[in-house]
Amino acid sequence: TEIQDRMKLAHLISTAEYSFTPIMLKEYYLYERSGKYRLTLIAPEEWPDTTCPYGECVARVRQLGDSTWEKVVDDEVSEESISNYNKKYN
């Protein structure tokens, strides 16, 4: 099941529009509107007025070392989150 889920996710991302080169293990956000997908660096809560021009966020993802993608589970703590926390509060 996990492999099938990753294959589906990889297919969605391969059809998504994005204008950057993904960095391994960095978190990105996959949005969908009217059957079209967009990969961005911007989290749903970061959009001004909470209005995202790309539709609904369907997944928070990251690219693995083997160039496959995985969905990031909400209870995982990323190194980026820890770094941002340390910059803010330390």
Biopython code that builds the backbone (N, CA, C, O; Angstrom):
import numpy as np
from Bio.PDB.StructureBuilder import StructureBuilder

atoms = [
    (1, "THR", "N", (0.825, -1.198, 0.000)),
    (1, "THR", "CA", (0.000, 0.000, 0.000)),
    (1, "THR", "C", (0.861, 1.250, 0.000)),
    (1, "THR", "O", (0.579, 2.197, -0.735)),
    (2, "GLU", "N", (1.913, 1.267, 0.819)),
    (2, "GLU", "CA", (2.778, 2.445, 0.878)),
    (2, "GLU", "C", (3.427, 2.719, -0.478)),
    (2, "GLU", "O", (3.516, 3.869, -0.908)),
    (3, "ILE", "N", (3.874, 1.673, -1.141)),
    (3, "ILE", "CA", (4.503, 1.843, -2.453)),
    (3, "ILE", "C", (3.490, 2.357, -3.463)),
    (3, "ILE", "O", (3.810, 3.233, -4.266)),
    (4, "GLN", "N", (2.273, 1.825, -3.433)),
    (4, "GLN", "CA", (1.226, 2.299, -4.345)),
    (4, "GLN", "C", (0.900, 3.763, -4.084)),
    (4, "GLN", "O", (0.716, 4.537, -5.024)),
    (5, "ASP", "N", (0.828, 4.146, -2.811)),
    (5, "ASP", "CA", (0.544, 5.545, -2.463)),
    (5, "ASP", "C", (1.648, 6.468, -2.978)),
    (5, "ASP", "O", (1.371, 7.544, -3.507)),
    (6, "ARG", "N", (2.898, 6.039, -2.817)),
    (6, "ARG", "CA", (4.019, 6.855, -3.298)),
    (6, "ARG", "C", (4.021, 6.943, -4.816)),
    (6, "ARG", "O", (4.387, 7.977, -5.374)),
    (7, "MET", "N", (3.616, 5.868, -5.493)),
    (7, "MET", "CA", (3.537, 5.901, -6.958)),
    (7, "MET", "C", (2.458, 6.876, -7.417)),
    (7, "MET", "O", (2.669, 7.633, -8.364)),
    (8, "LYS", "N", (1.309, 6.863, -6.755)),
    (8, "LYS", "CA", (0.231, 7.804, -7.088)),
    (8, "LYS", "C", (0.683, 9.241, -6.853)),
    (8, "LYS", "O", (0.437, 10.120, -7.680)),
    (9, "LEU", "N", (1.346, 9.475, -5.721)),
    (9, "LEU", "CA", (1.836, 10.805, -5.397)),
    (9, "LEU", "C", (2.870, 11.265, -6.424)),
    (9, "LEU", "O", (2.837, 12.410, -6.874)),
    (10, "ALA", "N", (3.777, 10.376, -6.788)),
    (10, "ALA", "CA", (4.790, 10.712, -7.799)),
    (10, "ALA", "C", (4.134, 11.070, -9.123)),
    (10, "ALA", "O", (4.592, 11.979, -9.816)),
    (11, "HIS", "N", (3.071, 10.370, -9.481)),
    (11, "HIS", "CA", (2.364, 10.681, -10.729)),
    (11, "HIS", "C", (1.727, 12.071, -10.656)),
    (11, "HIS", "O", (1.832, 12.855, -11.600)),
    (12, "LEU", "N", (1.074, 12.371, -9.547)),
    (12, "LEU", "CA", (0.453, 13.694, -9.390)),
    (12, "LEU", "C", (1.503, 14.795, -9.484)),
    (12, "LEU", "O", (1.285, 15.807, -10.150)),
    (13, "ILE", "N", (2.626, 14.602, -8.828)),
    (13, "ILE", "CA", (3.676, 15.623, -8.844)),
    (13, "ILE", "C", (4.291, 15.737, -10.232)),
    (13, "ILE", "O", (4.680, 16.828, -10.648)),
    (14, "SER", "N", (4.384, 14.624, -10.952)),
    (14, "SER", "CA", (4.949, 14.690, -12.305)),
    (14, "SER", "C", (4.047, 15.479, -13.250)),
    (14, "SER", "O", (4.515, 15.998, -14.263)),
    (15, "THR", "N", (2.766, 15.572, -12.930)),
    (15, "THR", "CA", (1.846, 16.358, -13.764)),
    (15, "THR", "C", (1.684, 17.786, -13.256)),
    (15, "THR", "O", (1.078, 18.626, -13.921)),
    (16, "ALA", "N", (2.232, 18.054, -12.072)),
    (16, "ALA", "CA", (2.073, 19.374, -11.453)),
    (16, "ALA", "C", (2.975, 20.414, -12.120)),
    (16, "ALA", "O", (4.035, 20.096, -12.661)),
    (17, "GLU", "N", (2.521, 21.655, -12.062)),
    (17, "GLU", "CA", (3.333, 22.776, -12.535)),
    (17, "GLU", "C", (4.162, 23.289, -11.367)),
    (17, "GLU", "O", (3.671, 23.396, -10.243)),
    (18, "TYR", "N", (5.418, 23.603, -11.641)),
    (18, "TYR", "CA", (6.276, 24.290, -10.678)),
    (18, "TYR", "C", (7.461, 24.858, -11.428)),
    (18, "TYR", "O", (7.875, 24.331, -12.461)),
    (19, "SER", "N", (8.003, 25.944, -10.893)),
    (19, "SER", "CA", (9.064, 26.665, -11.607)),
    (19, "SER", "C", (10.359, 26.713, -10.806)),
    (19, "SER", "O", (11.048, 27.733, -10.793)),
    (20, "PHE", "N", (10.686, 25.617, -10.141)),
    (20, "PHE", "CA", (11.908, 25.534, -9.347)),
    (20, "PHE", "C", (12.403, 24.093, -9.386)),
    (20, "PHE", "O", (11.676, 23.178, -9.772)),
    (21, "THR", "N", (13.641, 23.915, -8.983)),
    (21, "THR", "CA", (14.197, 22.566, -8.872)),
    (21, "THR", "C", (14.033, 22.118, -7.424)),
    (21, "THR", "O", (14.604, 22.732, -6.523)),
    (22, "PRO", "N", (13.267, 21.065, -7.189)),
    (22, "PRO", "CA", (13.060, 20.614, -5.809)),
    (22, "PRO", "C", (14.369, 20.199, -5.141)),
    (22, "PRO", "O", (15.257, 19.628, -5.774)),
    (23, "ILE", "N", (14.465, 20.499, -3.859)),
    (23, "ILE", "CA", (15.611, 20.138, -3.044)),
    (23, "ILE", "C", (15.210, 18.938, -2.191)),
    (23, "ILE", "O", (14.146, 18.930, -1.573)),
    (24, "MET", "N", (16.062, 17.939, -2.164)),
    (24, "MET", "CA", (15.783, 16.724, -1.429)),
    (24, "MET", "C", (15.478, 17.026, 0.041)),
    (24, "MET", "O", (16.197, 17.782, 0.694)),
    (25, "LEU", "N", (14.411, 16.430, 0.542)),
    (25, "LEU", "CA", (13.931, 16.491, 1.926)),
    (25, "LEU", "C", (13.319, 17.830, 2.332)),
    (25, "LEU", "O", (12.887, 17.977, 3.475)),
    (26, "LYS", "N", (13.270, 18.794, 1.441)),
    (26, "LYS", "CA", (12.593, 20.064, 1.737)),
    (26, "LYS", "C", (11.090, 19.858, 1.544)),
    (26, "LYS", "O", (10.667, 19.131, 0.645)),
    (27, "GLU", "N", (10.306, 20.488, 2.375)),
    (27, "GLU", "CA", (8.858, 20.326, 2.290)),
    (27, "GLU", "C", (8.252, 21.278, 1.260)),
    (27, "GLU", "O", (8.624, 22.448, 1.162)),
    (28, "TYR", "N", (7.316, 20.736, 0.507)),
    (28, "TYR", "CA", (6.571, 21.484, -0.500)),
    (28, "TYR", "C", (5.096, 21.187, -0.302)),
    (28, "TYR", "O", (4.721, 20.283, 0.444)),
    (29, "TYR", "N", (4.265, 21.969, -0.987)),
    (29, "TYR", "CA", (2.821, 21.825, -0.851)),
    (29, "TYR", "C", (2.214, 21.599, -2.223)),
    (29, "TYR", "O", (2.484, 22.344, -3.165)),
    (30, "LEU", "N", (1.392, 20.564, -2.326)),
    (30, "LEU", "CA", (0.742, 20.210, -3.581)),
    (30, "LEU", "C", (-0.705, 20.685, -3.513)),
    (30, "LEU", "O", (-1.469, 20.276, -2.638)),
    (31, "TYR", "N", (-1.064, 21.549, -4.448)),
    (31, "TYR", "CA", (-2.413, 22.107, -4.518)),
    (31, "TYR", "C", (-3.125, 21.572, -5.751)),
    (31, "TYR", "O", (-2.491, 21.213, -6.743)),
    (32, "GLU", "N", (-4.467, 21.523, -5.674)),
    (32, "GLU", "CA", (-5.272, 21.068, -6.805)),
    (32, "GLU", "C", (-6.470, 21.981, -6.998)),
    (32, "GLU", "O", (-7.167, 22.339, -6.048)),
    (33, "ARG", "N", (-6.689, 22.349, -8.255)),
    (33, "ARG", "CA", (-7.892, 23.108, -8.613)),
    (33, "ARG", "C", (-8.306, 22.688, -10.013)),
    (33, "ARG", "O", (-7.513, 22.751, -10.953)),
    (34, "SER", "N", (-9.527, 22.269, -10.139)),
    (34, "SER", "CA", (-10.103, 21.863, -11.420)),
    (34, "SER", "C", (-9.259, 20.796, -12.121)),
    (34, "SER", "O", (-9.085, 20.833, -13.339)),
    (35, "GLY", "N", (-8.737, 19.850, -11.342)),
    (35, "GLY", "CA", (-7.965, 18.754, -11.915)),
    (35, "GLY", "C", (-6.538, 19.093, -12.293)),
    (35, "GLY", "O", (-5.830, 18.249, -12.844)),
    (36, "LYS", "N", (-6.095, 20.322, -12.005)),
    (36, "LYS", "CA", (-4.718, 20.733, -12.293)),
    (36, "LYS", "C", (-3.962, 20.873, -10.979)),
    (36, "LYS", "O", (-4.496, 21.361, -9.983)),
    (37, "TYR", "N", (-2.716, 20.436, -11.000)),
    (37, "TYR", "CA", (-1.906, 20.424, -9.780)),
    (37, "TYR", "C", (-0.782, 21.433, -9.874)),
    (37, "TYR", "O", (-0.251, 21.708, -10.950)),
    (38, "ARG", "N", (-0.430, 21.982, -8.705)),
    (38, "ARG", "CA", (0.641, 22.978, -8.600)),
    (38, "ARG", "C", (1.448, 22.664, -7.346)),
    (38, "ARG", "O", (0.876, 22.468, -6.274)),
    (39, "LEU", "N", (2.777, 22.615, -7.475)),
    (39, "LEU", "CA", (3.670, 22.380, -6.348)),
    (39, "LEU", "C", (4.289, 23.719, -5.968)),
    (39, "LEU", "O", (4.843, 24.412, -6.821)),
    (40, "THR", "N", (4.198, 24.086, -4.686)),
    (40, "THR", "CA", (4.734, 25.370, -4.236)),
    (40, "THR", "C", (5.493, 25.205, -2.928)),
    (40, "THR", "O", (5.445, 24.160, -2.279)),
    (41, "LEU", "N", (6.193, 26.272, -2.565)),
    (41, "LEU", "CA", (6.885, 26.346, -1.281)),
    (41, "LEU", "C", (5.992, 26.938, -0.197)),
    (41, "LEU", "O", (6.366, 26.958, 0.976)),
    (42, "ILE", "N", (4.822, 27.417, -0.581)),
    (42, "ILE", "CA", (3.977, 28.197, 0.322)),
    (42, "ILE", "C", (2.906, 27.319, 0.959)),
    (42, "ILE", "O", (2.108, 26.685, 0.268)),
    (43, "ALA", "N", (2.904, 27.295, 2.289)),
    (43, "ALA", "CA", (1.920, 26.523, 3.048)),
    (43, "ALA", "C", (0.556, 27.199, 2.976)),
    (43, "ALA", "O", (0.479, 28.409, 2.763)),
    (44, "PRO", "N", (-0.509, 26.444, 3.148)),
    (44, "PRO", "CA", (-1.859, 27.031, 3.070)),
    (44, "PRO", "C", (-2.060, 28.219, 4.006)),
    (44, "PRO", "O", (-2.724, 29.187, 3.638)),
    (45, "GLU", "N", (-1.499, 28.158, 5.205)),
    (45, "GLU", "CA", (-1.695, 29.244, 6.178)),
    (45, "GLU", "C", (-0.845, 30.476, 5.886)),
    (45, "GLU", "O", (-1.010, 31.505, 6.542)),
    (46, "GLU", "N", (0.055, 30.390, 4.919)),
    (46, "GLU", "CA", (0.924, 31.517, 4.590)),
    (46, "GLU", "C", (0.344, 32.431, 3.498)),
    (46, "GLU", "O", (0.897, 33.498, 3.231)),
    (47, "TRP", "N", (-0.749, 32.025, 2.876)),
    (47, "TRP", "CA", (-1.335, 32.864, 1.831)),
    (47, "TRP", "C", (-2.014, 34.069, 2.465)),
    (47, "TRP", "O", (-2.694, 33.930, 3.481)),
    (48, "PRO", "N", (-1.836, 35.258, 1.874)),
    (48, "PRO", "CA", (-2.537, 36.439, 2.409)),
    (48, "PRO", "C", (-4.044, 36.255, 2.309)),
    (48, "PRO", "O", (-4.558, 35.760, 1.306)),
    (49, "ASP", "N", (-4.728, 36.653, 3.340)),
    (49, "ASP", "CA", (-6.195, 36.554, 3.390)),
    (49, "ASP", "C", (-6.681, 35.119, 3.230)),
    (49, "ASP", "O", (-7.841, 34.890, 2.887)),
    (50, "THR", "N", (-5.796, 34.145, 3.479)),
    (50, "THR", "CA", (-6.090, 32.717, 3.346)),
    (50, "THR", "C", (-6.718, 32.351, 2.005)),
    (50, "THR", "O", (-7.478, 31.386, 1.919)),
    (51, "THR", "N", (-6.407, 33.108, 0.967)),
    (51, "THR", "CA", (-6.909, 32.823, -0.368)),
    (51, "THR", "C", (-5.764, 32.316, -1.240)),
    (51, "THR", "O", (-4.887, 33.083, -1.636)),
    (52, "CYS", "N", (-5.783, 31.044, -1.528)),
    (52, "CYS", "CA", (-4.741, 30.453, -2.352)),
    (52, "CYS", "C", (-5.182, 30.445, -3.814)),
    (52, "CYS", "O", (-6.270, 29.959, -4.122)),
    (53, "PRO", "N", (-4.367, 30.966, -4.708)),
    (53, "PRO", "CA", (-4.754, 30.999, -6.121)),
    (53, "PRO", "C", (-4.695, 29.629, -6.806)),
    (53, "PRO", "O", (-5.122, 29.491, -7.952)),
    (54, "TYR", "N", (-4.168, 28.620, -6.108)),
    (54, "TYR", "CA", (-4.002, 27.303, -6.720)),
    (54, "TYR", "C", (-5.023, 26.284, -6.252)),
    (54, "TYR", "O", (-4.929, 25.113, -6.618)),
    (55, "GLY", "N", (-5.990, 26.697, -5.457)),
    (55, "GLY", "CA", (-7.025, 25.778, -5.002)),
    (55, "GLY", "C", (-6.733, 25.206, -3.634)),
    (55, "GLY", "O", (-6.191, 25.886, -2.764)),
    (56, "GLU", "N", (-7.099, 23.949, -3.453)),
    (56, "GLU", "CA", (-6.995, 23.285, -2.166)),
    (56, "GLU", "C", (-5.665, 22.553, -2.028)),
    (56, "GLU", "O", (-5.197, 21.912, -2.968)),
    (57, "CYS", "N", (-5.066, 22.657, -0.852)),
    (57, "CYS", "CA", (-3.827, 21.922, -0.575)),
    (57, "CYS", "C", (-4.209, 20.463, -0.341)),
    (57, "CYS", "O", (-4.988, 20.153, 0.560)),
    (58, "VAL", "N", (-3.651, 19.569, -1.162)),
    (58, "VAL", "CA", (-3.984, 18.155, -1.046)),
    (58, "VAL", "C", (-2.900, 17.358, -0.333)),
    (58, "VAL", "O", (-3.155, 16.245, 0.128)),
    (59, "ALA", "N", (-1.680, 17.917, -0.236)),
    (59, "ALA", "CA", (-0.616, 17.189, 0.457)),
    (59, "ALA", "C", (0.576, 18.084, 0.735)),
    (59, "ALA", "O", (0.893, 18.999, -0.025)),
    (60, "ARG", "N", (1.226, 17.789, 1.854)),
    (60, "ARG", "CA", (2.547, 18.356, 2.154)),
    (60, "ARG", "C", (3.516, 17.229, 1.821)),
    (60, "ARG", "O", (3.373, 16.117, 2.330)),
    (61, "VAL", "N", (4.496, 17.505, 0.976)),
    (61, "VAL", "CA", (5.347, 16.441, 0.440)),
    (61, "VAL", "C", (6.822, 16.802, 0.532)),
    (61, "VAL", "O", (7.182, 17.961, 0.739)),
    (62, "ARG", "N", (7.666, 15.792, 0.374)),
    (62, "ARG", "CA", (9.098, 16.021, 0.260)),
    (62, "ARG", "C", (9.688, 14.953, -0.656)),
    (62, "ARG", "O", (9.206, 13.822, -0.719)),
    (63, "GLN", "N", (10.738, 15.344, -1.359)),
    (63, "GLN", "CA", (11.407, 14.430, -2.267)),
    (63, "GLN", "C", (12.489, 13.671, -1.503)),
    (63, "GLN", "O", (13.262, 14.256, -0.745)),
    (64, "LEU", "N", (12.527, 12.368, -1.715)),
    (64, "LEU", "CA", (13.510, 11.530, -1.040)),
    (64, "LEU", "C", (14.771, 11.402, -1.884)),
    (64, "LEU", "O", (14.809, 11.848, -3.031)),
    (65, "GLY", "N", (15.788, 10.798, -1.317)),
    (65, "GLY", "CA", (17.083, 10.661, -1.983)),
    (65, "GLY", "C", (17.036, 9.863, -3.265)),
    (65, "GLY", "O", (17.894, 10.033, -4.130)),
    (66, "ASP", "N", (16.042, 8.987, -3.406)),
    (66, "ASP", "CA", (15.929, 8.185, -4.625)),
    (66, "ASP", "C", (15.018, 8.854, -5.657)),
    (66, "ASP", "O", (14.580, 8.218, -6.616)),
    (67, "SER", "N", (14.739, 10.141, -5.450)),
    (67, "SER", "CA", (13.906, 10.968, -6.331)),
    (67, "SER", "C", (12.425, 10.620, -6.294)),
    (67, "SER", "O", (11.659, 11.126, -7.113)),
    (68, "THR", "N", (12.004, 9.767, -5.364)),
    (68, "THR", "CA", (10.580, 9.541, -5.170)),
    (68, "THR", "C", (10.072, 10.581, -4.178)),
    (68, "THR", "O", (10.853, 11.317, -3.575)),
    (69, "TRP", "N", (8.760, 10.629, -4.019)),
    (69, "TRP", "CA", (8.143, 11.603, -3.127)),
    (69, "TRP", "C", (7.370, 10.882, -2.040)),
    (69, "TRP", "O", (6.858, 9.783, -2.248)),
    (70, "GLU", "N", (7.292, 11.519, -0.869)),
    (70, "GLU", "CA", (6.455, 10.992, 0.199)),
    (70, "GLU", "C", (5.618, 12.111, 0.792)),
    (70, "GLU", "O", (6.012, 13.278, 0.796)),
    (71, "LYS", "N", (4.462, 11.726, 1.289)),
    (71, "LYS", "CA", (3.595, 12.674, 1.979)),
    (71, "LYS", "C", (4.151, 12.860, 3.382)),
    (71, "LYS", "O", (4.521, 11.885, 4.038)),
    (72, "VAL", "N", (4.212, 14.089, 3.843)),
    (72, "VAL", "CA", (4.698, 14.389, 5.187)),
    (72, "VAL", "C", (3.509, 14.298, 6.132)),
    (72, "VAL", "O", (2.482, 14.944, 5.925)),
    (73, "VAL", "N", (3.663, 13.493, 7.167)),
    (73, "VAL", "CA", (2.611, 13.307, 8.154)),
    (73, "VAL", "C", (2.664, 14.473, 9.132)),
    (73, "VAL", "O", (3.747, 14.916, 9.514)),
    (74, "ASP", "N", (1.503, 14.970, 9.537)),
    (74, "ASP", "CA", (1.430, 16.156, 10.393)),
    (74, "ASP", "C", (2.204, 16.041, 11.693)),
    (74, "ASP", "O", (2.718, 17.044, 12.188)),
    (75, "ASP", "N", (2.301, 14.841, 12.261)),
    (75, "ASP", "CA", (2.982, 14.756, 13.543)),
    (75, "ASP", "C", (4.494, 14.623, 13.416)),
    (75, "ASP", "O", (5.191, 14.532, 14.427)),
    (76, "GLU", "N", (5.014, 14.611, 12.189)),
    (76, "GLU", "CA", (6.459, 14.613, 11.995)),
    (76, "GLU", "C", (6.985, 16.028, 12.198)),
    (76, "GLU", "O", (6.336, 17.002, 11.816)),
    (77, "VAL", "N", (8.144, 16.131, 12.790)),
    (77, "VAL", "CA", (8.764, 17.441, 12.975)),
    (77, "VAL", "C", (9.943, 17.518, 12.011)),
    (77, "VAL", "O", (10.880, 16.726, 12.101)),
    (78, "SER", "N", (9.891, 18.470, 11.095)),
    (78, "SER", "CA", (10.967, 18.600, 10.110)),
    (78, "SER", "C", (12.117, 19.413, 10.684)),
    (78, "SER", "O", (11.935, 20.216, 11.598)),
    (79, "GLU", "N", (13.298, 19.192, 10.135)),
    (79, "GLU", "CA", (14.457, 19.981, 10.541)),
    (79, "GLU", "C", (14.230, 21.447, 10.228)),
    (79, "GLU", "O", (14.691, 22.317, 10.967)),
    (80, "GLU", "N", (13.522, 21.733, 9.137)),
    (80, "GLU", "CA", (13.220, 23.118, 8.777)),
    (80, "GLU", "C", (12.367, 23.776, 9.859)),
    (80, "GLU", "O", (12.602, 24.930, 10.218)),
    (81, "SER", "N", (11.379, 23.050, 10.379)),
    (81, "SER", "CA", (10.535, 23.594, 11.443)),
    (81, "SER", "C", (11.350, 23.887, 12.691)),
    (81, "SER", "O", (11.170, 24.924, 13.331)),
    (82, "ILE", "N", (12.246, 22.974, 13.034)),
    (82, "ILE", "CA", (13.099, 23.179, 14.203)),
    (82, "ILE", "C", (14.001, 24.387, 14.000)),
    (82, "ILE", "O", (14.177, 25.197, 14.909)),
    (83, "SER", "N", (14.571, 24.507, 12.805)),
    (83, "SER", "CA", (15.441, 25.629, 12.496)),
    (83, "SER", "C", (14.674, 26.951, 12.587)),
    (83, "SER", "O", (15.167, 27.917, 13.169)),
    (84, "ASN", "N", (13.477, 26.992, 12.016)),
    (84, "ASN", "CA", (12.653, 28.206, 12.073)),
    (84, "ASN", "C", (12.295, 28.559, 13.511)),
    (84, "ASN", "O", (12.290, 29.734, 13.879)),
    (85, "TYR", "N", (12.001, 27.565, 14.316)),
    (85, "TYR", "CA", (11.679, 27.784, 15.721)),
    (85, "TYR", "C", (12.890, 28.389, 16.442)),
    (85, "TYR", "O", (12.763, 29.355, 17.194)),
    (86, "ASN", "N", (14.076, 27.795, 16.192)),
    (86, "ASN", "CA", (15.281, 28.284, 16.854)),
    (86, "ASN", "C", (15.606, 29.720, 16.441)),
    (86, "ASN", "O", (16.061, 30.509, 17.270)),
    (87, "LYS", "N", (15.383, 30.066, 15.190)),
    (87, "LYS", "CA", (15.635, 31.439, 14.738)),
    (87, "LYS", "C", (14.713, 32.429, 15.425)),
    (87, "LYS", "O", (15.114, 33.542, 15.764)),
    (88, "LYS", "N", (13.451, 32.002, 15.627)),
    (88, "LYS", "CA", (12.465, 32.882, 16.231)),
    (88, "LYS", "C", (12.669, 33.076, 17.716)),
    (88, "LYS", "O", (12.556, 34.190, 18.226)),
    (89, "TYR", "N", (12.971, 31.986, 18.414)),
    (89, "TYR", "CA", (12.911, 32.023, 19.871)),
    (89, "TYR", "C", (14.260, 31.869, 20.578)),
    (89, "TYR", "O", (14.311, 31.890, 21.808)),
    (90, "ASN", "N", (15.332, 31.716, 19.836)),
    (90, "ASN", "CA", (16.656, 31.582, 20.493)),
    (90, "ASN", "C", (17.591, 32.675, 20.051)),
    (90, "ASN", "O", (18.738, 32.723, 20.495)),
]
sb = StructureBuilder()
sb.init_structure("model")
sb.init_model(0)
sb.init_chain("A")
sb.init_seg("    ")
for serial, (resi, resn, name, xyz) in enumerate(atoms, 1):
    if name == "N":
        sb.init_residue(resn, " ", resi, " ")
    sb.init_atom(name, np.array(xyz, "f"), 0.0, 1.0, " ", f" {name:<3s}", serial, name[0])
structure = sb.get_structure()
